[in-house]
Amino acid sequence: MRTVILLLISNIFMTFAWYGHLKFKEVALWKVIMIAWFIAFFEYIFMVPANRIGYEQFNAAQLKTIQEIITLVVFGFFSVLYLKEEFKWNYAVGFGFLILAAFFIFKKW
């Protein structure tokens, strides 16, 4: 559970670092890059321990799958709440397929 919480926090920082600047097109690109790098530093503060702790319980493919699903959930909320974009039905279908992929990665065959 600690891994998931750390990955969630990390992904919130990552999403703001990568996409938060889209609302500020008037800001010079070099400034946006510097701010994004600053935010990304905090992403790494949570991501590295999440992977270190998580690797005791999950393999690398499972860790990456968890991270990608968290990324999509965080980004879904971010795009709707922060960027004010519409969440379309095909996004939900695509996210559903990724969750189905997680089922196959975590299933003990």
C-alpha positions in Angstrom: 0.0 0.0 0.0 2.9 2.4 0.7 4.1 1.8 -2.8 0.7 2.8 -4.3 0.5 6.0 -2.1 4.0 7.0 -3.0 3.3 6.4 -6.7 0.1 8.4 -6.5 1.9 11.4 -5.0 4.7 11.1 -7.5 2.3 11.0 -10.4 0.5 14.1 -9.2 3.8 16.0 -9.3 4.7 14.4 -12.6 1.4 15.4 -14.2 1.8 19.0 -13.1 5.4 19.1 -14.3 4.5 17.7 -17.7 1.1 19.3 -18.4 0.5 22.1 -15.8 2.1 24.7 -18.1 -0.5 24.2 -20.8 -2.6 26.8 -19.1 0.2 29.3 -19.2 1.1 29.7 -22.9 2.2 33.3 -22.4 5.1 32.1 -20.1 8.4 31.7 -22.0 9.3 28.1 -22.8 12.6 28.3 -20.9 10.8 29.4 -17.8 8.3 26.6 -18.1 11.1 24.1 -18.5 12.9 25.3 -15.4 9.6 25.2 -13.4 8.9 21.7 -14.7 12.3 20.4 -13.7 11.8 21.9 -10.2 8.4 20.1 -9.9 9.9 16.9 -11.3 12.5 16.9 -8.5 9.6 16.2 -6.1 8.3 13.6 -8.4 11.6 11.7 -8.0 11.6 12.1 -4.2 8.5 9.9 -4.2 9.0 7.7 -7.3 12.4 6.3 -6.3 11.4 5.1 -2.9 8.1 3.8 -4.3 10.0 1.6 -6.7 12.6 0.6 -4.2 9.9 -0.4 -1.6 7.6 -1.9 -4.2 10.3 -4.1 -5.7 10.3 -6.1 -2.5 6.7 -7.1 -3.3 6.3 -6.7 -7.1 8.4 -7.4 -10.1 9.4 -4.6 -12.4 6.6 -5.2 -14.9 4.1 -5.2 -12.2 5.5 -1.9 -10.7 5.4 -0.3 -14.2 1.8 -1.4 -14.7 0.7 0.0 -11.3 2.5 3.3 -12.2 0.8 3.5 -15.6 -2.7 2.9 -14.2 -2.1 5.5 -11.5 -0.8 7.9 -14.2 -4.0 7.5 -16.2 -6.3 7.9 -13.3 -4.4 11.1 -12.1 -4.3 12.4 -15.7 -8.0 11.8 -16.2 -8.8 13.9 -13.1 -6.2 16.5 -14.0 -7.5 17.0 -17.6 -11.1 17.4 -16.5 -10.6 19.4 -13.3 -7.5 21.5 -14.1 -7.4 21.7 -17.9 -11.3 21.7 -18.2 -11.2 19.1 -20.9 -14.1 16.8 -21.7 -13.6 13.1 -20.7 -14.9 11.2 -23.7 -16.3 7.6 -23.7 -13.4 6.3 -25.9 -11.0 7.4 -23.2 -12.9 5.3 -20.7 -12.8 2.3 -23.1 -9.0 2.8 -23.6 -8.4 3.0 -19.9 -10.5 -0.1 -19.4 -8.3 -2.0 -21.8 -5.2 -0.9 -19.8 -6.8 -2.2 -16.7 -7.5 -5.5 -18.5 -3.8 -5.6 -19.4 -3.0 -5.2 -15.7 -5.2 -8.2 -15.0 -3.1 -10.3 -17.4 0.2 -9.0 -15.9 -0.9 -9.7 -12.3 -2.7 -13.0 -12.9 -0.8 -16.1 -11.6 -0.9 -18.4 -14.6 
